[in-house]
Amino acid sequence: MSRIALLAVTLPLVLGPSHAAVAADWYTGAEPVILDENWTVAVDASVAVTSNSSAFGSVTGTIATEGTLLESGPRLRVEGVAGTYSYPGQKVGQRVTGYQQEGALSGGYEWIWRDAALAGFVGFNVRSNQLSILDPGNPVVGTGVGAKFAANFYARPTENTMVSAYGSYSTQFNAYYSRFRVGYMVADGVYIGPEAMFLGDNFFNQYRIGGHPTGFSCGPIKMAVGVGYVKDRIQGSGYYSTVEARTAF
């Protein structure tokens, strides 16, 4: 029942443990910023919150184990996510609060071209999901280890447009998360456009539709913000907001 994500900072998620998956799994799709040809590490952080009583944060580090992040090569990724959520219990007026933490380690490869990039990762994740009270209807409880698979894609089809996609799946609770963004450049490196997300696990499923400005800068940090509508199988309708940030060195 997690409800967030971070790249930089993402605040979208509403319910269920797989929401946390979302939190840890994000990709702003911001246009790569070439400040230093020797970049070998990128750090993404995000925070996501929903009106459906969820809030999550995540931090992800991506390391070029050979060469730099500006050229094709192997990658190592480390992720951490934590958050809380709540939903109606089985008794009238009762609410269940969940507390979720997750860590993941994966390796992969990224192919980089002039106007596009594609990366794939394989690894494992450890997730802990605890409830404030016993809920027999929620099977996503406890701590376990699963295999995790992820991929992200970014491209500039034309000089003024961009498209990005991210997807991940974990065998732990069958948690999945996918995100799609397209944008039109309104300023140098800054895009505005629609976004859509689909996520879920053995307990919940949810989709989000909204809009984003992506790629604006705060010093050496690239930022993105997203807001929109959420529909959750358990919590119903609501809204989400996310904040994301990325820096590299």
VMD Tcl script that draws the C-alpha trace (Angstrom):
set ca {
  {0.00 0.00 0.00}
  {2.90 2.28 -0.47}
  {2.30 5.48 -2.30}
  {5.50 7.22 -3.45}
  {8.57 7.40 -5.50}
  {11.83 9.28 -5.68}
  {14.20 10.11 -8.40}
  {14.75 13.07 -7.21}
  {11.70 13.23 -5.25}
  {8.39 11.73 -6.13}
  {5.17 11.83 -4.26}
  {2.67 9.62 -5.92}
  {1.22 6.41 -4.40}
  {-1.78 5.54 -2.60}
  {-2.16 2.16 -1.15}
  {-0.59 -1.16 -0.78}
  {2.92 -2.44 -0.50}
  {3.57 -2.27 -4.13}
  {3.26 1.41 -3.81}
  {6.59 1.31 -2.18}
  {7.81 -0.43 -5.20}
  {6.79 2.64 -6.96}
  {8.66 4.75 -4.65}
  {11.86 2.99 -5.29}
  {11.21 2.62 -8.91}
  {11.16 5.99 -10.81}
  {12.64 7.72 -13.76}
  {12.09 11.39 -14.44}
  {13.06 11.12 -18.04}
  {14.79 14.47 -17.70}
  {17.12 15.31 -20.56}
  {20.69 14.34 -19.63}
  {22.68 17.34 -18.48}
  {26.32 17.30 -19.47}
  {28.19 19.21 -16.80}
  {31.15 16.90 -16.42}
  {32.27 14.22 -18.85}
  {33.65 12.21 -15.92}
  {30.30 11.57 -14.20}
  {30.30 8.07 -12.74}
  {27.56 8.30 -10.07}
  {23.98 9.61 -10.25}
  {21.79 10.01 -7.17}
  {18.02 10.26 -7.52}
  {15.64 11.06 -4.71}
  {11.88 11.37 -4.71}
  {8.91 11.82 -2.44}
  {5.34 10.92 -3.29}
  {2.11 11.46 -1.40}
  {-1.54 10.84 -2.16}
  {-4.82 12.00 -0.72}
  {-5.50 8.29 -0.12}
  {-3.36 8.38 3.02}
  {0.06 7.36 1.76}
  {3.49 8.96 1.79}
  {6.76 7.45 0.58}
  {10.31 8.50 -0.10}
  {13.16 6.85 -1.94}
  {16.82 7.30 -2.81}
  {18.57 5.51 -5.68}
  {22.23 5.50 -6.63}
  {23.36 4.42 -10.10}
  {27.06 3.76 -10.65}
  {28.98 3.32 -13.89}
  {31.36 0.50 -12.99}
  {33.32 1.07 -16.21}
  {33.67 4.38 -18.03}
  {31.17 7.16 -17.29}
  {27.40 7.61 -17.21}
  {27.59 9.46 -20.52}
  {28.65 6.37 -22.46}
  {27.34 2.84 -22.84}
  {28.50 0.41 -20.19}
  {27.71 -1.73 -17.12}
  {25.80 -0.23 -14.22}
  {25.27 -0.98 -10.53}
  {22.13 0.29 -8.83}
  {21.34 0.57 -5.09}
  {17.84 1.56 -3.92}
  {16.16 2.36 -0.63}
  {12.47 3.12 0.00}
  {10.38 3.78 3.09}
  {6.87 5.00 3.76}
  {3.51 4.60 5.39}
  {-0.08 4.14 4.23}
  {-3.52 3.41 5.66}
  {-6.80 1.93 4.45}
  {-10.24 0.94 5.84}
  {-10.24 -2.15 8.06}
  {-12.83 -4.91 8.16}
  {-14.72 -3.32 11.04}
  {-16.78 -0.15 10.73}
  {-14.68 2.92 11.48}
  {-11.48 0.89 11.69}
  {-8.33 1.83 9.77}
  {-5.23 -0.23 9.18}
  {-1.85 1.52 8.98}
  {1.02 -0.07 7.15}
  {4.74 0.60 7.46}
  {6.96 -0.40 4.59}
  {10.72 -0.45 3.98}
  {12.58 -1.83 1.00}
  {16.16 -2.14 -0.19}
  {17.36 -3.41 -3.56}
  {20.64 -4.15 -5.29}
  {20.90 -4.84 -9.01}
  {23.33 -4.86 -11.88}
  {22.74 -4.13 -15.53}
  {23.81 -2.42 -18.70}
  {22.90 0.88 -20.33}
  {23.09 1.64 -24.04}
  {23.45 5.33 -24.89}
  {22.99 6.92 -28.30}
  {22.91 10.54 -29.39}
  {19.20 11.07 -28.62}
  {18.21 7.95 -26.69}
  {19.18 5.68 -23.81}
  {18.02 2.19 -22.80}
  {18.97 0.35 -19.59}
  {18.09 -3.04 -18.09}
  {18.72 -4.32 -14.55}
  {18.48 -7.66 -12.73}
  {18.95 -8.10 -8.98}
  {17.11 -8.72 -5.72}
  {15.08 -6.74 -3.21}
  {14.26 -7.15 0.48}
  {10.90 -5.77 1.57}
  {9.34 -5.47 5.01}
  {5.66 -4.63 5.37}
  {4.08 -4.44 8.84}
  {0.50 -3.57 9.83}
  {-0.76 -1.71 12.90}
  {-3.45 -4.36 13.45}
  {-4.03 -7.85 12.08}
  {-5.81 -7.86 8.71}
  {-6.57 -11.36 7.35}
  {-7.52 -9.81 4.02}
  {-4.06 -8.43 3.37}
  {-1.56 -11.12 2.29}
  {1.26 -8.65 1.73}
  {2.69 -8.77 5.26}
  {6.08 -9.69 6.66}
  {9.65 -9.58 5.39}
  {10.94 -11.42 2.37}
  {13.43 -11.48 -0.49}
  {12.57 -11.50 -4.17}
  {14.18 -11.26 -7.59}
  {13.78 -7.85 -9.18}
  {13.83 -6.82 -12.84}
  {13.75 -3.26 -14.18}
  {14.22 -1.31 -17.40}
  {14.09 2.33 -18.40}
  {14.06 4.12 -21.74}
  {14.51 7.76 -22.74}
  {14.48 9.38 -26.17}
  {14.13 12.68 -27.98}
  {12.11 11.86 -31.12}
  {12.45 15.46 -32.29}
  {14.45 18.50 -31.21}
  {11.61 19.72 -28.96}
  {10.01 16.51 -27.68}
  {10.92 13.72 -25.29}
  {9.48 10.37 -24.22}
  {10.46 8.22 -21.24}
  {9.32 4.90 -19.82}
  {10.20 2.86 -16.74}
  {9.03 -0.55 -15.56}
  {9.92 -2.95 -12.75}
  {8.71 -6.27 -11.35}
  {9.60 -8.13 -8.16}
  {8.74 -11.72 -7.34}
  {8.28 -10.59 -3.73}
  {4.49 -10.05 -3.49}
  {4.40 -9.86 -7.33}
  {4.90 -6.11 -7.08}
  {5.00 -4.17 -10.35}
  {5.32 -0.54 -11.38}
  {5.35 1.22 -14.74}
  {5.52 4.86 -15.71}
  {5.24 6.72 -19.02}
  {5.96 10.36 -19.80}
  {5.98 12.51 -22.89}
  {6.89 16.16 -23.00}
  {7.30 19.23 -25.16}
  {10.20 21.59 -24.56}
  {9.05 24.99 -23.28}
  {12.50 26.21 -22.22}
  {16.05 24.96 -22.59}
  {15.95 21.38 -21.25}
  {12.53 21.86 -19.59}
  {9.59 19.74 -20.77}
  {5.87 19.81 -19.94}
  {3.42 17.05 -20.77}
  {1.23 14.15 -19.55}
  {2.25 11.12 -17.51}
  {0.63 7.79 -16.57}
  {1.52 5.17 -13.95}
  {0.28 1.64 -13.26}
  {1.24 -0.28 -10.13}
  {0.12 -3.09 -7.89}
  {0.90 -6.33 -6.04}
  {-0.94 -9.27 -4.47}
  {-3.12 -6.87 -2.46}
  {-3.84 -3.76 -4.51}
  {-3.69 -2.24 -7.97}
  {-3.77 1.40 -8.97}
  {-3.34 3.80 -11.85}
  {-2.47 7.49 -11.97}
  {-2.89 10.01 -14.72}
  {-1.52 13.54 -14.51}
  {0.93 16.09 -15.83}
  {4.52 17.13 -15.19}
  {7.17 19.79 -15.74}
  {10.52 17.99 -16.00}
  {14.13 19.14 -16.29}
  {14.21 22.50 -14.50}
  {17.33 23.18 -12.43}
  {18.11 24.18 -8.87}
  {21.86 24.68 -9.02}
  {23.47 21.34 -9.98}
  {20.21 19.46 -9.31}
  {17.65 18.59 -11.97}
  {14.03 18.59 -10.75}
  {10.63 17.25 -11.81}
  {7.15 17.65 -10.32}
  {4.04 15.61 -11.03}
  {0.39 16.02 -10.01}
  {-2.78 14.25 -11.05}
  {-5.61 11.79 -10.46}
  {-5.35 8.43 -8.66}
  {-7.71 5.45 -8.84}
  {-7.01 2.69 -6.30}
  {-8.87 -0.63 -6.02}
  {-9.06 -0.36 -2.23}
  {-8.92 3.37 -1.48}
  {-10.94 4.64 -4.42}
  {-10.28 7.95 -6.15}
  {-7.91 10.70 -5.05}
  {-4.98 12.78 -6.18}
  {-1.22 12.43 -6.07}
  {1.79 14.71 -6.08}
  {5.45 13.91 -6.60}
  {8.74 15.74 -6.39}
  {11.92 14.33 -7.92}
  {15.55 15.41 -8.02}
  {18.75 14.14 -9.59}
  {22.37 15.04 -9.24}
  {25.53 13.43 -10.58}
  {29.23 13.54 -9.83}
}
mol new
graphics top color blue
foreach p $ca { graphics top sphere $p radius 0.5 }
foreach p [lrange $ca 0 end-1] q [lrange $ca 1 end] { graphics top cylinder $p $q radius 0.2 }
display resetview
